[in-house]
Amino acid sequence: MIEGTTSQDEVIKSDVRSSKKKISIIIILIGVVGYFSFPVLSQWYFATPSIDLKRVKVNKVIRGDLIRDVVVSGKAVAANAPQLYSTEIGKITLLAKPGEAVQVDQVVAKLMSPELDALINQQQSTLEQLNINEERGVLTDKEAQLELESKMNAAQSSLNVAKREFQRAEISYGKQIISEVDWMKSQDTLADAKRLFDHSKKRVSLAKERLHFESKHR
């Protein structure tokens, strides 16, 4: 009978100093690695760019359909049965068949409308009446201008007569043939003739401006 395994067991004492030595070596290795890697880590950390939050534009991202523009070459084909219609009352005649190629500014339809024809004739009559009134107005203005020019010529003649009378009166007054009162009257007559002639010239000039204005706006 075996009483136990005590006689076969061997007590192994743990080496505390060996464990402490391993821990010390590990700590030293960690310190050496940290010492040499600290400059790299610090440079990487401080090299990371930083931006002020106020300068950053934040927007909400939503999920949707992605649309792409595709560039292709092709040919646009018109409808086989285009519809031509008129908003006015009348009979329309198509000059081009559906699907037929046409040119720019080509007449493709004609409209026959008595209502439109009557309206066009009415407007043509109105236009002719306006042209007649315009020509009549030009003639009236020319007659008025001619009358003013006639008055200006009469004023010119009166001025010439007044000048001669004043010269005669001045000579007579110098020879004491007429009195001073008669000499002053001839001077006043000359001044009135000059004033009337200047007024007539201004009226003729104003009539020409009015004629140009009326002709332009009629």
PyMOL CGO cylinders between C-alpha atoms (Angstrom):
from pymol import cmd
from pymol.cgo import CYLINDER

trace = [
    CYLINDER, 0.00, 0.00, 0.00, 1.40, 3.46, -1.02, 0.3, 1, 1, 1, 1, 1, 1,
    CYLINDER, 1.40, 3.46, -1.02, 0.85, 5.96, 1.72, 0.3, 1, 1, 1, 1, 1, 1,
    CYLINDER, 0.85, 5.96, 1.72, 1.41, 9.06, -0.44, 0.3, 1, 1, 1, 1, 1, 1,
    CYLINDER, 1.41, 9.06, -0.44, 3.62, 10.86, -2.94, 0.3, 1, 1, 1, 1, 1, 1,
    CYLINDER, 3.62, 10.86, -2.94, 5.35, 12.97, -0.45, 0.3, 1, 1, 1, 1, 1, 1,
    CYLINDER, 5.35, 12.97, -0.45, 8.58, 11.12, -0.85, 0.3, 1, 1, 1, 1, 1, 1,
    CYLINDER, 8.58, 11.12, -0.85, 8.47, 11.72, -4.63, 0.3, 1, 1, 1, 1, 1, 1,
    CYLINDER, 8.47, 11.72, -4.63, 7.57, 15.43, -4.57, 0.3, 1, 1, 1, 1, 1, 1,
    CYLINDER, 7.57, 15.43, -4.57, 10.23, 18.10, -4.79, 0.3, 1, 1, 1, 1, 1, 1,
    CYLINDER, 10.23, 18.10, -4.79, 9.51, 21.59, -3.57, 0.3, 1, 1, 1, 1, 1, 1,
    CYLINDER, 9.51, 21.59, -3.57, 10.73, 24.21, -6.09, 0.3, 1, 1, 1, 1, 1, 1,
    CYLINDER, 10.73, 24.21, -6.09, 11.30, 27.60, -4.59, 0.3, 1, 1, 1, 1, 1, 1,
    CYLINDER, 11.30, 27.60, -4.59, 10.27, 30.61, -6.79, 0.3, 1, 1, 1, 1, 1, 1,
    CYLINDER, 10.27, 30.61, -6.79, 13.05, 32.95, -7.70, 0.3, 1, 1, 1, 1, 1, 1,
    CYLINDER, 13.05, 32.95, -7.70, 11.73, 36.34, -6.64, 0.3, 1, 1, 1, 1, 1, 1,
    CYLINDER, 11.73, 36.34, -6.64, 14.80, 38.11, -7.82, 0.3, 1, 1, 1, 1, 1, 1,
    CYLINDER, 14.80, 38.11, -7.82, 14.43, 36.67, -11.31, 0.3, 1, 1, 1, 1, 1, 1,
    CYLINDER, 14.43, 36.67, -11.31, 10.82, 37.95, -11.57, 0.3, 1, 1, 1, 1, 1, 1,
    CYLINDER, 10.82, 37.95, -11.57, 11.82, 41.43, -10.42, 0.3, 1, 1, 1, 1, 1, 1,
    CYLINDER, 11.82, 41.43, -10.42, 14.65, 41.43, -12.92, 0.3, 1, 1, 1, 1, 1, 1,
    CYLINDER, 14.65, 41.43, -12.92, 12.25, 40.58, -15.79, 0.3, 1, 1, 1, 1, 1, 1,
    CYLINDER, 12.25, 40.58, -15.79, 9.87, 43.37, -14.72, 0.3, 1, 1, 1, 1, 1, 1,
    CYLINDER, 9.87, 43.37, -14.72, 12.73, 45.84, -14.56, 0.3, 1, 1, 1, 1, 1, 1,
    CYLINDER, 12.73, 45.84, -14.56, 13.90, 44.86, -18.02, 0.3, 1, 1, 1, 1, 1, 1,
    CYLINDER, 13.90, 44.86, -18.02, 10.36, 45.31, -19.41, 0.3, 1, 1, 1, 1, 1, 1,
    CYLINDER, 10.36, 45.31, -19.41, 10.02, 48.76, -17.80, 0.3, 1, 1, 1, 1, 1, 1,
    CYLINDER, 10.02, 48.76, -17.80, 13.40, 49.80, -19.19, 0.3, 1, 1, 1, 1, 1, 1,
    CYLINDER, 13.40, 49.80, -19.19, 12.39, 48.64, -22.68, 0.3, 1, 1, 1, 1, 1, 1,
    CYLINDER, 12.39, 48.64, -22.68, 9.12, 50.54, -22.47, 0.3, 1, 1, 1, 1, 1, 1,
    CYLINDER, 9.12, 50.54, -22.47, 10.97, 53.67, -21.37, 0.3, 1, 1, 1, 1, 1, 1,
    CYLINDER, 10.97, 53.67, -21.37, 13.53, 53.38, -24.18, 0.3, 1, 1, 1, 1, 1, 1,
    CYLINDER, 13.53, 53.38, -24.18, 10.81, 52.88, -26.79, 0.3, 1, 1, 1, 1, 1, 1,
    CYLINDER, 10.81, 52.88, -26.79, 8.82, 55.79, -25.39, 0.3, 1, 1, 1, 1, 1, 1,
    CYLINDER, 8.82, 55.79, -25.39, 11.89, 58.04, -25.35, 0.3, 1, 1, 1, 1, 1, 1,
    CYLINDER, 11.89, 58.04, -25.35, 12.73, 57.43, -28.98, 0.3, 1, 1, 1, 1, 1, 1,
    CYLINDER, 12.73, 57.43, -28.98, 9.12, 57.50, -30.23, 0.3, 1, 1, 1, 1, 1, 1,
    CYLINDER, 9.12, 57.50, -30.23, 8.06, 60.64, -28.31, 0.3, 1, 1, 1, 1, 1, 1,
    CYLINDER, 8.06, 60.64, -28.31, 9.50, 63.16, -30.86, 0.3, 1, 1, 1, 1, 1, 1,
    CYLINDER, 9.50, 63.16, -30.86, 7.76, 61.38, -33.71, 0.3, 1, 1, 1, 1, 1, 1,
    CYLINDER, 7.76, 61.38, -33.71, 4.45, 61.19, -31.87, 0.3, 1, 1, 1, 1, 1, 1,
    CYLINDER, 4.45, 61.19, -31.87, 4.66, 64.82, -30.72, 0.3, 1, 1, 1, 1, 1, 1,
    CYLINDER, 4.66, 64.82, -30.72, 5.54, 66.00, -34.27, 0.3, 1, 1, 1, 1, 1, 1,
    CYLINDER, 5.54, 66.00, -34.27, 2.61, 64.04, -35.68, 0.3, 1, 1, 1, 1, 1, 1,
    CYLINDER, 2.61, 64.04, -35.68, 0.26, 65.47, -33.06, 0.3, 1, 1, 1, 1, 1, 1,
    CYLINDER, 0.26, 65.47, -33.06, 1.26, 69.10, -33.54, 0.3, 1, 1, 1, 1, 1, 1,
    CYLINDER, 1.26, 69.10, -33.54, 1.37, 68.70, -37.36, 0.3, 1, 1, 1, 1, 1, 1,
    CYLINDER, 1.37, 68.70, -37.36, -2.34, 67.87, -37.41, 0.3, 1, 1, 1, 1, 1, 1,
    CYLINDER, -2.34, 67.87, -37.41, -4.07, 71.02, -38.89, 0.3, 1, 1, 1, 1, 1, 1,
    CYLINDER, -4.07, 71.02, -38.89, -6.76, 72.73, -36.83, 0.3, 1, 1, 1, 1, 1, 1,
    CYLINDER, -6.76, 72.73, -36.83, -9.50, 75.02, -38.19, 0.3, 1, 1, 1, 1, 1, 1,
    CYLINDER, -9.50, 75.02, -38.19, -11.73, 77.40, -36.28, 0.3, 1, 1, 1, 1, 1, 1,
    CYLINDER, -11.73, 77.40, -36.28, -15.30, 76.12, -36.06, 0.3, 1, 1, 1, 1, 1, 1,
    CYLINDER, -15.30, 76.12, -36.06, -16.65, 79.52, -37.17, 0.3, 1, 1, 1, 1, 1, 1,
    CYLINDER, -16.65, 79.52, -37.17, -14.90, 79.13, -40.50, 0.3, 1, 1, 1, 1, 1, 1,
    CYLINDER, -14.90, 79.13, -40.50, -16.34, 75.69, -41.11, 0.3, 1, 1, 1, 1, 1, 1,
    CYLINDER, -16.34, 75.69, -41.11, -19.61, 75.56, -43.04, 0.3, 1, 1, 1, 1, 1, 1,
    CYLINDER, -19.61, 75.56, -43.04, -21.72, 72.70, -41.85, 0.3, 1, 1, 1, 1, 1, 1,
    CYLINDER, -21.72, 72.70, -41.85, -24.61, 71.43, -43.91, 0.3, 1, 1, 1, 1, 1, 1,
    CYLINDER, -24.61, 71.43, -43.91, -27.07, 68.62, -43.52, 0.3, 1, 1, 1, 1, 1, 1,
    CYLINDER, -27.07, 68.62, -43.52, -26.42, 65.57, -45.67, 0.3, 1, 1, 1, 1, 1, 1,
    CYLINDER, -26.42, 65.57, -45.67, -29.49, 63.84, -47.02, 0.3, 1, 1, 1, 1, 1, 1,
    CYLINDER, -29.49, 63.84, -47.02, -29.92, 60.79, -49.15, 0.3, 1, 1, 1, 1, 1, 1,
    CYLINDER, -29.92, 60.79, -49.15, -31.38, 61.26, -52.61, 0.3, 1, 1, 1, 1, 1, 1,
    CYLINDER, -31.38, 61.26, -52.61, -31.15, 60.29, -56.25, 0.3, 1, 1, 1, 1, 1, 1,
    CYLINDER, -31.15, 60.29, -56.25, -27.88, 60.92, -58.07, 0.3, 1, 1, 1, 1, 1, 1,
    CYLINDER, -27.88, 60.92, -58.07, -28.47, 62.76, -61.36, 0.3, 1, 1, 1, 1, 1, 1,
    CYLINDER, -28.47, 62.76, -61.36, -25.81, 62.78, -64.04, 0.3, 1, 1, 1, 1, 1, 1,
    CYLINDER, -25.81, 62.78, -64.04, -25.67, 64.69, -67.31, 0.3, 1, 1, 1, 1, 1, 1,
    CYLINDER, -25.67, 64.69, -67.31, -24.84, 62.44, -70.20, 0.3, 1, 1, 1, 1, 1, 1,
    CYLINDER, -24.84, 62.44, -70.20, -23.53, 64.03, -73.42, 0.3, 1, 1, 1, 1, 1, 1,
    CYLINDER, -23.53, 64.03, -73.42, -24.74, 62.14, -76.48, 0.3, 1, 1, 1, 1, 1, 1,
    CYLINDER, -24.74, 62.14, -76.48, -25.10, 62.92, -80.16, 0.3, 1, 1, 1, 1, 1, 1,
    CYLINDER, -25.10, 62.92, -80.16, -28.42, 62.45, -81.86, 0.3, 1, 1, 1, 1, 1, 1,
    CYLINDER, -28.42, 62.45, -81.86, -31.17, 64.02, -83.97, 0.3, 1, 1, 1, 1, 1, 1,
    CYLINDER, -31.17, 64.02, -83.97, -34.42, 65.61, -82.86, 0.3, 1, 1, 1, 1, 1, 1,
    CYLINDER, -34.42, 65.61, -82.86, -37.38, 64.40, -84.89, 0.3, 1, 1, 1, 1, 1, 1,
    CYLINDER, -37.38, 64.40, -84.89, -40.55, 66.47, -85.01, 0.3, 1, 1, 1, 1, 1, 1,
    CYLINDER, -40.55, 66.47, -85.01, -43.95, 64.92, -84.46, 0.3, 1, 1, 1, 1, 1, 1,
    CYLINDER, -43.95, 64.92, -84.46, -45.49, 63.10, -87.38, 0.3, 1, 1, 1, 1, 1, 1,
    CYLINDER, -45.49, 63.10, -87.38, -48.77, 64.94, -86.95, 0.3, 1, 1, 1, 1, 1, 1,
    CYLINDER, -48.77, 64.94, -86.95, -48.12, 68.57, -85.90, 0.3, 1, 1, 1, 1, 1, 1,
    CYLINDER, -48.12, 68.57, -85.90, -51.17, 70.68, -85.26, 0.3, 1, 1, 1, 1, 1, 1,
    CYLINDER, -51.17, 70.68, -85.26, -51.51, 74.11, -86.90, 0.3, 1, 1, 1, 1, 1, 1,
    CYLINDER, -51.51, 74.11, -86.90, -54.39, 76.27, -85.80, 0.3, 1, 1, 1, 1, 1, 1,
    CYLINDER, -54.39, 76.27, -85.80, -55.46, 79.90, -85.78, 0.3, 1, 1, 1, 1, 1, 1,
    CYLINDER, -55.46, 79.90, -85.78, -56.90, 81.86, -82.90, 0.3, 1, 1, 1, 1, 1, 1,
    CYLINDER, -56.90, 81.86, -82.90, -58.89, 83.98, -85.36, 0.3, 1, 1, 1, 1, 1, 1,
    CYLINDER, -58.89, 83.98, -85.36, -62.11, 83.01, -87.06, 0.3, 1, 1, 1, 1, 1, 1,
    CYLINDER, -62.11, 83.01, -87.06, -61.69, 81.95, -90.68, 0.3, 1, 1, 1, 1, 1, 1,
    CYLINDER, -61.69, 81.95, -90.68, -60.59, 79.23, -93.05, 0.3, 1, 1, 1, 1, 1, 1,
    CYLINDER, -60.59, 79.23, -93.05, -57.02, 77.99, -92.83, 0.3, 1, 1, 1, 1, 1, 1,
    CYLINDER, -57.02, 77.99, -92.83, -55.24, 76.25, -95.71, 0.3, 1, 1, 1, 1, 1, 1,
    CYLINDER, -55.24, 76.25, -95.71, -52.14, 74.14, -94.99, 0.3, 1, 1, 1, 1, 1, 1,
    CYLINDER, -52.14, 74.14, -94.99, -49.35, 74.62, -97.51, 0.3, 1, 1, 1, 1, 1, 1,
    CYLINDER, -49.35, 74.62, -97.51, -47.05, 71.97, -95.99, 0.3, 1, 1, 1, 1, 1, 1,
    CYLINDER, -47.05, 71.97, -95.99, -47.90, 68.35, -95.31, 0.3, 1, 1, 1, 1, 1, 1,
    CYLINDER, -47.90, 68.35, -95.31, -47.37, 66.76, -91.87, 0.3, 1, 1, 1, 1, 1, 1,
    CYLINDER, -47.37, 66.76, -91.87, -43.79, 65.48, -91.54, 0.3, 1, 1, 1, 1, 1, 1,
    CYLINDER, -43.79, 65.48, -91.54, -42.56, 67.55, -94.48, 0.3, 1, 1, 1, 1, 1, 1,
    CYLINDER, -42.56, 67.55, -94.48, -39.31, 69.47, -93.99, 0.3, 1, 1, 1, 1, 1, 1,
    CYLINDER, -39.31, 69.47, -93.99, -39.74, 73.26, -94.01, 0.3, 1, 1, 1, 1, 1, 1,
    CYLINDER, -39.74, 73.26, -94.01, -37.34, 76.21, -94.03, 0.3, 1, 1, 1, 1, 1, 1,
    CYLINDER, -37.34, 76.21, -94.03, -37.10, 79.18, -91.74, 0.3, 1, 1, 1, 1, 1, 1,
    CYLINDER, -37.10, 79.18, -91.74, -39.71, 81.90, -92.49, 0.3, 1, 1, 1, 1, 1, 1,
    CYLINDER, -39.71, 81.90, -92.49, -41.48, 79.57, -94.90, 0.3, 1, 1, 1, 1, 1, 1,
    CYLINDER, -41.48, 79.57, -94.90, -45.25, 80.06, -95.13, 0.3, 1, 1, 1, 1, 1, 1,
    CYLINDER, -45.25, 80.06, -95.13, -46.88, 76.82, -93.98, 0.3, 1, 1, 1, 1, 1, 1,
    CYLINDER, -46.88, 76.82, -93.98, -50.49, 77.98, -93.82, 0.3, 1, 1, 1, 1, 1, 1,
    CYLINDER, -50.49, 77.98, -93.82, -52.79, 80.71, -95.10, 0.3, 1, 1, 1, 1, 1, 1,
    CYLINDER, -52.79, 80.71, -95.10, -55.77, 82.13, -93.25, 0.3, 1, 1, 1, 1, 1, 1,
    CYLINDER, -55.77, 82.13, -93.25, -58.82, 83.51, -95.02, 0.3, 1, 1, 1, 1, 1, 1,
    CYLINDER, -58.82, 83.51, -95.02, -60.91, 85.57, -92.62, 0.3, 1, 1, 1, 1, 1, 1,
    CYLINDER, -60.91, 85.57, -92.62, -63.48, 88.19, -93.67, 0.3, 1, 1, 1, 1, 1, 1,
    CYLINDER, -63.48, 88.19, -93.67, -63.37, 89.67, -90.17, 0.3, 1, 1, 1, 1, 1, 1,
    CYLINDER, -63.37, 89.67, -90.17, -59.61, 90.23, -90.37, 0.3, 1, 1, 1, 1, 1, 1,
    CYLINDER, -59.61, 90.23, -90.37, -59.89, 91.63, -93.89, 0.3, 1, 1, 1, 1, 1, 1,
    CYLINDER, -59.89, 91.63, -93.89, -62.52, 94.12, -92.73, 0.3, 1, 1, 1, 1, 1, 1,
    CYLINDER, -62.52, 94.12, -92.73, -60.35, 95.10, -89.77, 0.3, 1, 1, 1, 1, 1, 1,
    CYLINDER, -60.35, 95.10, -89.77, -57.33, 95.61, -92.02, 0.3, 1, 1, 1, 1, 1, 1,
    CYLINDER, -57.33, 95.61, -92.02, -59.35, 97.78, -94.43, 0.3, 1, 1, 1, 1, 1, 1,
    CYLINDER, -59.35, 97.78, -94.43, -60.64, 99.83, -91.51, 0.3, 1, 1, 1, 1, 1, 1,
    CYLINDER, -60.64, 99.83, -91.51, -57.13, 100.42, -90.20, 0.3, 1, 1, 1, 1, 1, 1,
    CYLINDER, -57.13, 100.42, -90.20, -55.90, 101.33, -93.67, 0.3, 1, 1, 1, 1, 1, 1,
    CYLINDER, -55.90, 101.33, -93.67, -58.67, 103.92, -93.96, 0.3, 1, 1, 1, 1, 1, 1,
    CYLINDER, -58.67, 103.92, -93.96, -57.70, 105.30, -90.56, 0.3, 1, 1, 1, 1, 1, 1,
    CYLINDER, -57.70, 105.30, -90.56, -54.07, 105.50, -91.64, 0.3, 1, 1, 1, 1, 1, 1,
    CYLINDER, -54.07, 105.50, -91.64, -54.99, 107.34, -94.84, 0.3, 1, 1, 1, 1, 1, 1,
    CYLINDER, -54.99, 107.34, -94.84, -57.12, 109.81, -92.86, 0.3, 1, 1, 1, 1, 1, 1,
    CYLINDER, -57.12, 109.81, -92.86, -54.22, 110.42, -90.47, 0.3, 1, 1, 1, 1, 1, 1,
    CYLINDER, -54.22, 110.42, -90.47, -51.88, 111.03, -93.42, 0.3, 1, 1, 1, 1, 1, 1,
    CYLINDER, -51.88, 111.03, -93.42, -54.36, 113.53, -94.89, 0.3, 1, 1, 1, 1, 1, 1,
    CYLINDER, -54.36, 113.53, -94.89, -54.65, 115.32, -91.55, 0.3, 1, 1, 1, 1, 1, 1,
    CYLINDER, -54.65, 115.32, -91.55, -50.89, 115.42, -91.26, 0.3, 1, 1, 1, 1, 1, 1,
    CYLINDER, -50.89, 115.42, -91.26, -50.50, 116.96, -94.72, 0.3, 1, 1, 1, 1, 1, 1,
    CYLINDER, -50.50, 116.96, -94.72, -53.31, 119.42, -93.99, 0.3, 1, 1, 1, 1, 1, 1,
    CYLINDER, -53.31, 119.42, -93.99, -51.58, 120.41, -90.76, 0.3, 1, 1, 1, 1, 1, 1,
    CYLINDER, -51.58, 120.41, -90.76, -48.30, 120.99, -92.62, 0.3, 1, 1, 1, 1, 1, 1,
    CYLINDER, -48.30, 120.99, -92.62, -50.06, 123.23, -95.13, 0.3, 1, 1, 1, 1, 1, 1,
    CYLINDER, -50.06, 123.23, -95.13, -51.80, 125.16, -92.35, 0.3, 1, 1, 1, 1, 1, 1,
    CYLINDER, -51.80, 125.16, -92.35, -48.50, 125.69, -90.56, 0.3, 1, 1, 1, 1, 1, 1,
    CYLINDER, -48.50, 125.69, -90.56, -46.84, 126.84, -93.78, 0.3, 1, 1, 1, 1, 1, 1,
    CYLINDER, -46.84, 126.84, -93.78, -49.67, 129.32, -94.39, 0.3, 1, 1, 1, 1, 1, 1,
    CYLINDER, -49.67, 129.32, -94.39, -49.30, 130.67, -90.86, 0.3, 1, 1, 1, 1, 1, 1,
    CYLINDER, -49.30, 130.67, -90.86, -45.54, 130.93, -91.30, 0.3, 1, 1, 1, 1, 1, 1,
    CYLINDER, -45.54, 130.93, -91.30, -46.00, 132.72, -94.65, 0.3, 1, 1, 1, 1, 1, 1,
    CYLINDER, -46.00, 132.72, -94.65, -48.36, 135.22, -93.03, 0.3, 1, 1, 1, 1, 1, 1,
    CYLINDER, -48.36, 135.22, -93.03, -45.86, 135.88, -90.26, 0.3, 1, 1, 1, 1, 1, 1,
    CYLINDER, -45.86, 135.88, -90.26, -43.07, 136.32, -92.80, 0.3, 1, 1, 1, 1, 1, 1,
    CYLINDER, -43.07, 136.32, -92.80, -45.29, 138.77, -94.68, 0.3, 1, 1, 1, 1, 1, 1,
    CYLINDER, -45.29, 138.77, -94.68, -45.79, 140.76, -91.49, 0.3, 1, 1, 1, 1, 1, 1,
    CYLINDER, -45.79, 140.76, -91.49, -42.06, 140.65, -90.88, 0.3, 1, 1, 1, 1, 1, 1,
    CYLINDER, -42.06, 140.65, -90.88, -41.41, 142.01, -94.37, 0.3, 1, 1, 1, 1, 1, 1,
    CYLINDER, -41.41, 142.01, -94.37, -43.94, 144.75, -93.75, 0.3, 1, 1, 1, 1, 1, 1,
    CYLINDER, -43.94, 144.75, -93.75, -42.19, 145.56, -90.49, 0.3, 1, 1, 1, 1, 1, 1,
    CYLINDER, -42.19, 145.56, -90.49, -38.88, 145.65, -92.37, 0.3, 1, 1, 1, 1, 1, 1,
    CYLINDER, -38.88, 145.65, -92.37, -40.34, 148.11, -94.85, 0.3, 1, 1, 1, 1, 1, 1,
    CYLINDER, -40.34, 148.11, -94.85, -41.72, 150.27, -92.04, 0.3, 1, 1, 1, 1, 1, 1,
    CYLINDER, -41.72, 150.27, -92.04, -38.29, 150.20, -90.38, 0.3, 1, 1, 1, 1, 1, 1,
    CYLINDER, -38.29, 150.20, -90.38, -36.61, 151.34, -93.59, 0.3, 1, 1, 1, 1, 1, 1,
    CYLINDER, -36.61, 151.34, -93.59, -39.12, 154.17, -93.98, 0.3, 1, 1, 1, 1, 1, 1,
    CYLINDER, -39.12, 154.17, -93.98, -38.63, 155.18, -90.35, 0.3, 1, 1, 1, 1, 1, 1,
    CYLINDER, -38.63, 155.18, -90.35, -34.85, 155.22, -90.85, 0.3, 1, 1, 1, 1, 1, 1,
    CYLINDER, -34.85, 155.22, -90.85, -35.16, 157.51, -93.88, 0.3, 1, 1, 1, 1, 1, 1,
    CYLINDER, -35.16, 157.51, -93.88, -37.61, 159.78, -92.07, 0.3, 1, 1, 1, 1, 1, 1,
    CYLINDER, -37.61, 159.78, -92.07, -35.29, 159.99, -89.10, 0.3, 1, 1, 1, 1, 1, 1,
    CYLINDER, -35.29, 159.99, -89.10, -32.36, 160.87, -91.34, 0.3, 1, 1, 1, 1, 1, 1,
    CYLINDER, -32.36, 160.87, -91.34, -34.43, 163.56, -93.06, 0.3, 1, 1, 1, 1, 1, 1,
    CYLINDER, -34.43, 163.56, -93.06, -35.65, 164.87, -89.73, 0.3, 1, 1, 1, 1, 1, 1,
    CYLINDER, -35.65, 164.87, -89.73, -32.14, 164.89, -88.32, 0.3, 1, 1, 1, 1, 1, 1,
    CYLINDER, -32.14, 164.89, -88.32, -30.88, 166.93, -91.30, 0.3, 1, 1, 1, 1, 1, 1,
    CYLINDER, -30.88, 166.93, -91.30, -33.84, 169.28, -91.07, 0.3, 1, 1, 1, 1, 1, 1,
    CYLINDER, -33.84, 169.28, -91.07, -33.35, 169.70, -87.33, 0.3, 1, 1, 1, 1, 1, 1,
    CYLINDER, -33.35, 169.70, -87.33, -29.68, 170.51, -87.92, 0.3, 1, 1, 1, 1, 1, 1,
    CYLINDER, -29.68, 170.51, -87.92, -30.70, 173.25, -90.37, 0.3, 1, 1, 1, 1, 1, 1,
    CYLINDER, -30.70, 173.25, -90.37, -33.42, 174.36, -87.93, 0.3, 1, 1, 1, 1, 1, 1,
    CYLINDER, -33.42, 174.36, -87.93, -36.14, 173.63, -90.46, 0.3, 1, 1, 1, 1, 1, 1,
    CYLINDER, -36.14, 173.63, -90.46, -38.20, 171.52, -88.02, 0.3, 1, 1, 1, 1, 1, 1,
    CYLINDER, -38.20, 171.52, -88.02, -38.61, 171.82, -84.32, 0.3, 1, 1, 1, 1, 1, 1,
    CYLINDER, -38.61, 171.82, -84.32, -37.04, 169.60, -81.69, 0.3, 1, 1, 1, 1, 1, 1,
    CYLINDER, -37.04, 169.60, -81.69, -40.44, 168.03, -80.98, 0.3, 1, 1, 1, 1, 1, 1,
    CYLINDER, -40.44, 168.03, -80.98, -40.77, 166.82, -84.59, 0.3, 1, 1, 1, 1, 1, 1,
    CYLINDER, -40.77, 166.82, -84.59, -37.21, 165.49, -84.45, 0.3, 1, 1, 1, 1, 1, 1,
    CYLINDER, -37.21, 165.49, -84.45, -38.00, 163.54, -81.26, 0.3, 1, 1, 1, 1, 1, 1,
    CYLINDER, -38.00, 163.54, -81.26, -41.20, 162.15, -82.84, 0.3, 1, 1, 1, 1, 1, 1,
    CYLINDER, -41.20, 162.15, -82.84, -39.19, 160.78, -85.78, 0.3, 1, 1, 1, 1, 1, 1,
    CYLINDER, -39.19, 160.78, -85.78, -36.77, 159.22, -83.29, 0.3, 1, 1, 1, 1, 1, 1,
    CYLINDER, -36.77, 159.22, -83.29, -39.66, 157.53, -81.44, 0.3, 1, 1, 1, 1, 1, 1,
    CYLINDER, -39.66, 157.53, -81.44, -41.12, 156.32, -84.74, 0.3, 1, 1, 1, 1, 1, 1,
    CYLINDER, -41.12, 156.32, -84.74, -37.77, 154.73, -85.63, 0.3, 1, 1, 1, 1, 1, 1,
    CYLINDER, -37.77, 154.73, -85.63, -37.55, 153.00, -82.25, 0.3, 1, 1, 1, 1, 1, 1,
    CYLINDER, -37.55, 153.00, -82.25, -41.09, 151.62, -82.61, 0.3, 1, 1, 1, 1, 1, 1,
    CYLINDER, -41.09, 151.62, -82.61, -40.27, 150.33, -86.10, 0.3, 1, 1, 1, 1, 1, 1,
    CYLINDER, -40.27, 150.33, -86.10, -37.15, 148.54, -84.80, 0.3, 1, 1, 1, 1, 1, 1,
    CYLINDER, -37.15, 148.54, -84.80, -39.11, 146.98, -81.95, 0.3, 1, 1, 1, 1, 1, 1,
    CYLINDER, -39.11, 146.98, -81.95, -41.87, 145.80, -84.30, 0.3, 1, 1, 1, 1, 1, 1,
    CYLINDER, -41.87, 145.80, -84.30, -39.35, 144.30, -86.71, 0.3, 1, 1, 1, 1, 1, 1,
    CYLINDER, -39.35, 144.30, -86.71, -37.50, 142.42, -83.95, 0.3, 1, 1, 1, 1, 1, 1,
    CYLINDER, -37.50, 142.42, -83.95, -40.78, 141.07, -82.63, 0.3, 1, 1, 1, 1, 1, 1,
    CYLINDER, -40.78, 141.07, -82.63, -41.76, 139.88, -86.11, 0.3, 1, 1, 1, 1, 1, 1,
    CYLINDER, -41.76, 139.88, -86.11, -38.43, 138.06, -86.56, 0.3, 1, 1, 1, 1, 1, 1,
    CYLINDER, -38.43, 138.06, -86.56, -38.91, 136.24, -83.24, 0.3, 1, 1, 1, 1, 1, 1,
    CYLINDER, -38.91, 136.24, -83.24, -42.43, 135.19, -84.22, 0.3, 1, 1, 1, 1, 1, 1,
    CYLINDER, -42.43, 135.19, -84.22, -41.19, 133.78, -87.54, 0.3, 1, 1, 1, 1, 1, 1,
    CYLINDER, -41.19, 133.78, -87.54, -38.41, 131.85, -85.78, 0.3, 1, 1, 1, 1, 1, 1,
    CYLINDER, -38.41, 131.85, -85.78, -40.90, 130.48, -83.25, 0.3, 1, 1, 1, 1, 1, 1,
    CYLINDER, -40.90, 130.48, -83.25, -43.29, 129.49, -86.06, 0.3, 1, 1, 1, 1, 1, 1,
    CYLINDER, -43.29, 129.49, -86.06, -40.50, 127.48, -87.74, 0.3, 1, 1, 1, 1, 1, 1,
    CYLINDER, -40.50, 127.48, -87.74, -39.77, 125.62, -84.49, 0.3, 1, 1, 1, 1, 1, 1,
    CYLINDER, -39.77, 125.62, -84.49, -43.47, 124.90, -83.99, 0.3, 1, 1, 1, 1, 1, 1,
    CYLINDER, -43.47, 124.90, -83.99, -43.77, 123.62, -87.57, 0.3, 1, 1, 1, 1, 1, 1,
    CYLINDER, -43.77, 123.62, -87.57, -40.86, 121.23, -87.01, 0.3, 1, 1, 1, 1, 1, 1,
    CYLINDER, -40.86, 121.23, -87.01, -42.32, 120.06, -83.70, 0.3, 1, 1, 1, 1, 1, 1,
    CYLINDER, -42.32, 120.06, -83.70, -45.82, 119.51, -85.09, 0.3, 1, 1, 1, 1, 1, 1,
    CYLINDER, -45.82, 119.51, -85.09, -44.54, 117.67, -88.17, 0.3, 1, 1, 1, 1, 1, 1,
    CYLINDER, -44.54, 117.67, -88.17, -42.40, 115.37, -86.02, 0.3, 1, 1, 1, 1, 1, 1,
    CYLINDER, -42.40, 115.37, -86.02, -45.14, 114.37, -83.58, 0.3, 1, 1, 1, 1, 1, 1,
    CYLINDER, -45.14, 114.37, -83.58, -48.04, 114.19, -86.04, 0.3, 1, 1, 1, 1, 1, 1,
]
cmd.load_cgo(trace, "trace")
